[in-house]
Amino acid sequence: MKTQILSLLLLSTAFFLTTTTSQAQKVFRKSYIITNPNDTLRGDIRLPLKFVDKTNFSFRKNDDGEFKAISPQNIRVISTGIQYFVPKKISYDDKKELRFLEVLSTGAVSTYRLDKENYYIEKGDKMYHLTNSERKYVKGDGSTYTAYSKRYIGLLANAFRDEPQLKRQIRNTSFTSRSLIKISKKFSELACPGCPFTDYTQNIKHSVYFEPQAGISYASLTFQTSDDHITDLSPFAGINFRFSSSRNPNWTYITGLNYSSYKFEDIIRHSVNGPNENNYIKLSYSAFSIPLIVEYTFGNHKLQPSIRLGYNNVFVNYSEYSVGDLLIFDNSAFPRDMLSSQSTNFLNYQIGFLAGTGIRYRLNENSFLLLNGNFSFRIPSSNAQHLLDKQQTSSIDISLGYSFRIK
């Protein structure tokens, strides 16, 4: 049963990914564009998944239901309120072409990004293409190792040669947007004291959402060597905190505290310590769990489907348990009140993982209704000699919640 449930969840998740990934291209953001005739148009911009593969963006005016391609030749500025894009003629893939670049900073020099592998520094009328390509080498013993070209270091040294005191800082600059903005700012301060310097990544905002939730959990207890399951249906409740960035609003990180209680009682056949064992198990406990979840939400419409993966820490708060040895005579069970008790233990900490899907319904910019379905699987934190130390619990959890922004 557990294998069937897990297989069903994996198949449904795969189907969900297949059907929704094609919709990922439809992710869009509110924006405005300034055209070359200096007209300002407001609407929605659709950003490509890979900027290196797309020369054009797609834009839909507020009073138009259709997205249309916009090319760098006809646009001066694109703004989403968080990111700014401008057309620049750049060298890429051994040819020069006009591309939309994200503006990271402006000052005595300007810093741009095509993607995480291609940055550009503009100084005067010269554009420096910064790269840090990966190279693999084979040692004499046949093993391989990876090294990086660090070509961007030499280009930064050439671009900033007017300020030789930056040599050491340039050598220590990593190939990240934050480091490149930092070194550009330092050069601007030295080359043009008092001149304005703008870091456009400061527009990125980080949000925190508070999410109370409640639902039903269908749990199943078994052993690896058993086809039997003891099941329980019980409510649960909790509070979660969701963390998101305006730069990548579709990716969120979730943690919180959830409370649930379980009661398992039945006969189970297994082969944990020997063949054809029969035990009568009584186990009830309450637990607090602290999940660590990564979630991806598709689109930014009213209705937003999502998928998630996570790790779960389960702390048992109160437990009562017993294991009775069940003897079978002539295909009939020995009376339960005459069972011999078995020495056992039940650990207070369990570890597990979860995977699931959900739907968010946007009420406004700061609040949502939530419907989530998770599959979770957990085991005791150590595999000791007692029977209950070797049990494994899976559950399907369905919950309703409300999410509202607190920061």
C-alpha positions in Angstrom: 0.0 0.0 0.0 2.8 2.4 0.9 4.6 1.7 -2.3 1.4 2.2 -4.3 0.8 5.6 -2.6 4.3 6.8 -3.2 4.2 5.6 -6.8 0.9 7.4 -7.3 2.3 10.6 -5.8 5.4 10.5 -8.0 3.4 9.9 -11.1 1.0 12.7 -10.3 3.8 15.1 -9.6 5.5 14.1 -12.8 2.3 14.7 -14.7 1.8 18.0 -12.9 5.3 19.1 -13.9 4.8 18.1 -17.5 1.6 20.0 -17.9 2.7 23.1 -16.0 6.2 23.5 -17.1 4.8 24.5 -20.5 3.0 27.2 -18.8 6.1 28.6 -17.1 6.7 30.8 -20.2 3.5 32.6 -19.3 5.0 34.1 -16.1 4.7 37.8 -16.4 5.2 40.9 -14.3 3.6 44.3 -14.2 5.8 46.8 -16.0 6.2 49.8 -18.2 8.3 50.4 -21.3 9.6 53.5 -23.0 9.8 53.3 -26.7 12.3 55.0 -29.0 9.7 57.6 -29.9 9.6 58.3 -26.2 6.1 56.9 -25.6 5.4 55.2 -22.2 3.3 52.0 -22.4 2.1 50.2 -19.3 1.1 46.5 -19.1 2.7 43.1 -18.5 6.1 41.9 -19.5 6.9 38.3 -20.1 10.5 37.5 -19.3 12.2 34.5 -21.0 13.4 31.6 -18.9 16.8 31.9 -20.5 17.9 35.3 -21.5 20.7 34.0 -23.7 18.2 32.2 -25.9 15.9 35.1 -26.5 16.6 38.4 -28.3 13.0 39.7 -27.9 10.7 40.0 -24.9 6.9 39.8 -25.0 4.7 42.7 -23.8 0.9 43.1 -23.4 -0.6 46.6 -22.9 -3.2 47.1 -20.2 -6.0 47.4 -22.6 -4.9 44.5 -24.8 -5.4 40.8 -24.2 -2.6 39.6 -26.5 1.2 39.5 -25.9 3.3 40.8 -28.7 7.1 40.6 -29.3 9.1 43.7 -28.6 12.7 44.0 -29.9 15.7 45.9 -28.6 15.6 48.1 -31.7 12.3 49.7 -30.7 12.7 50.0 -26.9 14.7 52.4 -24.7 13.9 51.1 -21.2 11.9 48.3 -19.7 11.0 48.5 -16.0 9.2 46.0 -13.7 9.7 48.2 -10.7 12.3 45.7 -9.5 14.5 45.1 -12.6 15.5 47.5 -15.4 16.4 46.4 -18.9 18.0 48.4 -21.6 19.1 47.5 -25.2 22.9 47.3 -25.7 25.0 46.2 -28.6 27.2 43.4 -27.2 29.6 40.7 -28.2 28.1 37.3 -27.6 28.7 33.9 -29.1 31.4 35.4 -31.5 29.1 38.0 -33.0 27.8 41.4 -32.1 24.1 42.0 -31.7 21.6 44.2 -29.9 20.3 42.5 -26.7 18.3 43.4 -23.6 20.6 43.6 -20.6 19.5 43.9 -17.0 21.0 47.1 -15.4 22.7 46.3 -12.1 24.4 49.6 -11.4 25.3 52.9 -13.0 28.0 55.4 -12.2 31.5 56.2 -13.7 31.1 52.7 -15.1 27.8 50.8 -15.6 27.3 47.1 -14.8 24.9 44.8 -16.8 23.9 41.2 -16.7 22.7 39.0 -19.5 22.6 35.9 -17.3 24.7 34.4 -14.4 27.4 33.5 -16.9 27.6 36.7 -18.8 28.2 40.2 -17.3 29.1 43.4 -19.0 31.0 46.5 -17.8 30.5 49.7 -19.8 33.1 52.4 -19.5 32.7 55.3 -21.9 32.1 53.9 -25.4 33.7 50.5 -24.6 31.9 47.4 -23.4 33.8 44.6 -21.6 32.3 41.1 -21.7 33.0 39.4 -18.4 33.0 35.6 -18.4 34.4 32.8 -16.1 34.1 29.6 -18.2 34.5 26.2 -16.6 37.2 23.9 -17.8 37.8 20.2 -17.0 41.3 18.7 -16.9 42.4 15.1 -16.7 45.3 14.2 -14.4 47.9 11.6 -15.1 46.1 9.0 -13.0 42.9 9.5 -15.0 41.0 11.5 -12.5 39.5 14.9 -13.5 39.3 18.3 -11.8 37.6 21.5 -12.7 39.1 24.9 -13.0 37.7 28.3 -14.0 39.2 30.7 -16.6 38.8 33.8 -14.5 39.0 35.8 -17.7 36.9 38.5 -16.0 39.7 39.4 -13.7 42.0 40.5 -16.5 39.2 42.5 -18.1 38.4 44.3 -14.8 42.0 45.1 -14.4 42.1 46.6 -17.9 38.8 48.5 -17.5 39.9 49.9 -14.1 43.6 50.5 -14.9 43.2 54.3 -14.1 42.9 53.3 -10.4 45.9 51.0 -9.7 45.1 50.9 -6.0 42.2 48.5 -6.9 44.5 45.8 -8.2 44.3 43.6 -5.0 40.6 44.1 -4.7 40.1 43.1 -8.3 42.1 39.9 -7.8 39.8 39.0 -4.9 36.5 39.8 -6.8 34.2 36.8 -7.2 32.1 36.3 -10.3 28.8 37.3 -8.8 26.6 40.3 -9.4 27.1 41.6 -5.8 30.9 41.5 -6.1 30.9 43.1 -9.5 28.6 45.9 -8.3 30.9 46.4 -5.3 34.1 46.8 -7.4 32.2 49.1 -9.8 31.1 51.3 -7.0 34.6 51.5 -5.6 36.0 52.5 -9.0 33.3 55.1 -9.4 34.1 56.7 -6.0 37.7 56.9 -6.9 37.3 58.0 -10.5 34.5 60.5 -9.9 34.2 61.6 -6.2 30.7 63.0 -5.6 29.2 61.6 -8.8 26.0 59.6 -8.3 26.1 55.8 -8.2 22.9 53.8 -8.3 22.7 50.1 -7.3 19.5 48.9 -9.0 19.5 45.6 -7.1 18.5 47.5 -3.9 15.0 47.6 -5.4 14.7 43.9 -4.5 12.4 43.4 -1.5 12.1 40.4 0.8 8.7 39.4 2.1 7.5 37.3 5.0 4.0 35.7 5.1 2.3 34.2 8.1 0.2 31.1 7.3 -2.1 29.4 9.8 -3.4 26.1 8.5 -5.5 23.0 9.5 -6.3 19.8 7.9 -6.6 16.0 7.9 -3.8 13.4 8.0 -4.2 9.8 6.8 -1.2 8.0 8.4 0.0 4.5 7.9 2.5 2.6 10.1 4.4 -0.5 8.9 7.8 -2.2 8.7 10.1 -2.7 5.8 9.5 -6.5 5.9 5.7 -6.2 6.2 2.8 -5.9 3.7 0.5 -5.0 6.6 -0.4 -1.4 7.7 -1.9 0.1 10.7 -3.7 3.3 9.7 -5.0 6.3 11.5 -7.1 9.4 10.4 -6.6 12.4 12.5 -6.7 16.3 12.3 -3.6 18.5 12.5 -2.9 22.2 12.7 0.0 24.6 12.5 1.5 27.9 11.6 4.1 28.4 8.8 6.3 31.3 7.7 6.9 31.8 4.0 9.9 33.8 2.8 10.1 35.2 -0.7 12.1 37.7 -2.8 10.6 40.1 -5.3 13.4 39.2 -7.7 12.3 35.5 -7.9 8.7 35.6 -6.4 7.9 32.1 -7.8 10.5 30.5 -5.5 9.6 30.5 -1.7 11.0 28.9 1.4 8.7 27.7 4.2 9.2 26.7 7.8 7.0 26.6 10.8 5.5 24.5 13.6 2.8 21.9 13.2 1.0 19.8 15.8 -0.7 16.4 15.2 -1.6 13.3 17.2 -1.8 9.7 16.1 -3.2 6.4 17.4 -2.3 3.1 15.9 -3.7 -0.2 17.2 -3.9 -3.5 15.4 -2.2 -6.8 14.6 0.7 -6.6 12.1 2.7 -9.5 10.5 6.4 -8.9 9.7 9.8 -10.4 9.6 11.9 -7.8 11.5 13.6 -10.2 13.9 12.6 -13.5 12.4 10.1 -15.1 9.9 6.4 -14.9 10.4 6.3 -12.7 13.5 2.9 -11.5 14.7 2.6 -8.6 17.0 -0.3 -6.6 18.5 0.8 -3.0 18.6 -0.7 -0.2 20.5 0.9 3.2 19.9 -0.5 6.7 20.5 1.5 9.9 20.6 1.4 13.6 19.9 4.1 15.4 17.9 5.4 18.7 16.8 7.1 19.0 13.4 9.3 21.7 12.0 9.4 21.4 8.2 12.0 23.0 5.9 10.4 23.4 2.4 11.3 24.8 -1.0 8.2 25.6 -3.1 7.8 26.7 -6.7 4.6 28.5 -7.8 3.6 28.6 -11.4 2.4 31.9 -12.8 1.1 35.0 -11.0 -2.6 34.7 -11.9 -5.4 34.5 -9.4 -5.1 30.8 -9.3 -1.5 29.6 -8.8 -0.5 25.9 -8.8 2.6 24.9 -6.9 5.0 22.0 -6.2 7.2 21.5 -3.1 9.9 19.4 -1.6 11.1 19.4 2.0 12.7 17.9 5.0 10.8 17.3 8.2 11.9 17.2 11.8 9.4 15.4 14.1 9.5 15.7 17.9 7.3 13.3 19.8 5.8 15.1 22.8 3.9 12.4 24.6 3.6 8.7 23.8 2.1 5.5 25.1 3.0 2.2 23.5 3.1 -1.5 23.9 4.0 -4.5 21.8 2.4 -7.9 22.5 3.6 -11.2 21.1 0.7 -12.8 19.3 0.6 -16.6 19.1 -1.4 -18.4 16.4 -3.0 -21.8 17.1 -5.0 -23.6 14.4 -5.4 -20.4 12.5 -6.9 -18.6 15.5 -5.3 -15.8 17.4 -4.5 -16.1 21.1 -6.7 -13.7 23.1 -5.3 -10.2 23.2 -5.7 -9.8 26.9 -3.5 -12.8 27.5 -0.6 -11.6 25.3 2.9 -11.6 26.6 4.4 -8.1 26.5 7.6 -7.4 24.7 10.2 -4.9 25.9 10.2 -2.0 23.5 11.0 1.7 23.1 9.7 4.6 21.0 12.2 7.4 20.1 11.3 11.0 20.6 12.8 12.3 17.4 12.0 11.2 13.8 13.4 12.4 10.5 11.6 12.4 7.1 10.9 14.1 3.8 7.8 15.4 2.2 6.7 16.2 -1.3 3.5 17.7 -2.5 1.4 20.0 -4.7 -1.0 22.9 -3.9 -3.0 25.8 -5.1 -2.9 29.4 -4.0 -5.8 31.7 -4.6 -4.8 35.3 -4.6 -7.2 37.6 -2.7 -5.0 40.7 -3.1 -1.3 41.5 -3.3 -0.8 40.6 0.3 -3.0 37.7 1.1 -3.9 34.2 -0.3 -6.1 31.2 0.4 -4.2 27.9 0.4 -5.1 24.3 -0.5 -2.2 21.9 -0.1 -1.7 18.2 -0.4 1.5 16.5 0.9 3.0 13.1 1.1 5.4 12.6 3.9 7.6 9.7 5.0 9.5 9.4 8.3 11.5 7.0 10.4 13.1 7.0 13.8 16.3 8.9 14.0 18.3 5.8 14.9 17.7 2.1 14.2 18.1 0.4 17.6 17.2 -3.1 18.7 13.6 -2.5 19.7 10.7 -3.3 17.3 9.2 0.3 17.3 12.6 1.7 16.5 12.3 0.0 13.1 8.8 1.2 12.2 8.2 3.7 9.4 5.3 6.0 9.0 3.9 7.6 5.9 1.0 10.0 5.6 -1.1 11.9 3.1 -2.0 15.4 4.5 -4.6 17.7 3.1 -4.9 21.2 4.5 -6.6 24.5 4.1 -4.8 27.7 5.1 -4.7 31.5 4.9 -1.5 33.4 4.0 -1.0 37.1 4.7 2.0 39.3 4.5 3.6 40.6 7.7 6.8 42.1 6.2 
